[in-house]
């Protein structure tokens, strides 16, 4: 069996690539980093070291690398011959890999290929489908696009090698409904009939909690996520935000309250893992995306208000994020330019995309006004 994975970085090698390897696939990693691709082309194996209570080491073999910038044709041919195509490139980059996948579908013969976007975004595979089939709807029957929810914390790594250090927890949930009974065999993945609860549970717990910690930590001058959580007021802010998202998830999706509370507690423990140090700056990067309509703060807050519930802690977290001004992050700098030049209501409209009559808008406008006075 053959798999193509776009994005040969730490998540690609240490999560998706590892699971595909364990499922018996030969994996072709596609990337635009010539140094990384060169290492993949010449290496026979790399190791994924899991750290935590269930620590272990996996050896990955049977892979190659393709530089899609230098040889897009090779990448397209790999897609044409693949059984599974995945990506972990970031939601904003999917549009740039779509032409290569489209060309691969044009070359393809036989059964449709499974395409799954393993991104921190709701409906990422459907979004990728739109990019791939843009102007080529006749290719729709050559691929099955299945949405997924993925979860594994992987901190920054030494760029000098291929080995990856990851946490010992992971979750890959896949919507089985597009496959009509012919889902690919991936034993470490979890196929479900309704993916929405798993996507929202992860996004509104792990991503909301991680980002709340990062932005509060940045504002308080903490370098790492673990250092930020050592501060009682930051821990309290994270717990308050996750108490609100927990109320939403339990009410909306019927999660068992005790089991979900354990899931939340485990998430915070994962943030604090001393073997996986991560920085507030790295987790906080790309604030404009993270403050947008269907992301980790605005989406759960809007749903709570629509249900007549409070979202005060999430609004406070949103306000804290407005102080994120990392000098090397383009989105952070753009956010600061907006705050300096625009009226609060205009900032909220441009950043969140919420309709002006939504009940969350006045609360966010107040948060922006407070941020502009700091």
Secondary structure, DSSP 8 states (H G I E B T S, - for coil): -EEEEE--SHHIIIIIHHHHHHTT-EEEEEES-HHHHHHHHH-SEEEEEEESTT-EEEEEESEEEEETTT-HHHHHHHHHH-SEEEE-S-GGGHHHHHHHHHHHHHH--SS-EEEEE--SSTTHHHHHHHHHHTT-GGGGGGEEE--EEEE-------TTSS-EEEES--EEEEE-GGGTT-----TTSEEES--HHHHHHHIIIIIHHHHHHHHHHHHHT-SBHHHHHTSHHHHHHHHHHHHHHHHHHHHHH---HHHHHHHHHHHHHHHT-TTS--BHHHHH--HHHHTSTTSTTHHHHHHHHHTT---HHHHHHHHHHTT---TT-HHHHHHHHHHHHS-HHHHHHHHH---TT-TTHHHHHHHHHHHHH-
